Amino acid sequence: MACLTSFIEPLRAAGEIAGRQSFAWKLVSEHGEKVASSAAVSFEPDCALTDLRDVDMLFLLSSPTSTFTDPKASNGILRAMDRRGVILGGISGGVFPLTRAGVMAGHRCSVHWCYEAAYRAEFPDMQAEGDVIVTDRRRYTVSGAASAFDLALRLVEDRLGADIAHEVACWFQHPTMRGEGVRQRVPMQASADPSLPDLVGRAVALFAGRIEDPISIGEVADSLNVTPRQVERAFKKATGQNPTHYYRKLRMKAARQLVLYSKDSMAQIACAVGYASPTPLIAHYRTAFGLSPQEDRARINAFRVVGDMPVPST
């Protein structure tokens, strides 16, 4: 719901400020049915996807696990729109069904940080990026609600000028209008903290690049031309943790993304984060989060609405 309203409201306000309606929009569902948001607020669509005509842009909003009930027909409609030159976009989890439709091949896309592991697991050949906004020819993708607001401001600026876009931002007390090239803010991402020693940041980058195929502390030390003891001391001083525990937390965060935002089995998730079997994964997961992966998945199911789940609004 936050993603939807964050995209529409700046366009509405721009028309009010400019004194003319410069943008028009419709809410669309696959078959014209009512849609319940993750906040349990329902929306009445204006039309079904099959009845949509004469649009310049179509944006998908959904959870990562959402699929069309008739994927062959609905994906075909998206591909037909692409052939007609329609700009296709995805907001937050909407990039998943957009990619499943087969219209993202060869295009870069923005993926919310909490969906990244699930997205890369399902679409290993796609160019997923951590920027808040990615536009690549006729594909517009944004990571979440705030970045949807930023993209709407950009559309306002392109059509009505920078002064009106700035006034719209001020109406909503939106402090800055972010564009492409701005990275998402990620919680507790040590490599993004410039105050950390260079050695620790480079080690974290190596860890992050080897989630599925874990790297040893000795290999990290060799890559950085230092001793394992130097790596351990640097991590302990900078993070209060030894590098092994820090690395395990990174792998558990990736595992949790797959638990919450994919339908993969525990065996598949274990393999994706570098475990030969689910048993040690489940033990480390419980230590990290206080419950098993199965319990965590059941917990998030309690918040899903008609098969959907909450969508981040970052």
Disulfide bonds with the S-S distance in Angstrom:
none
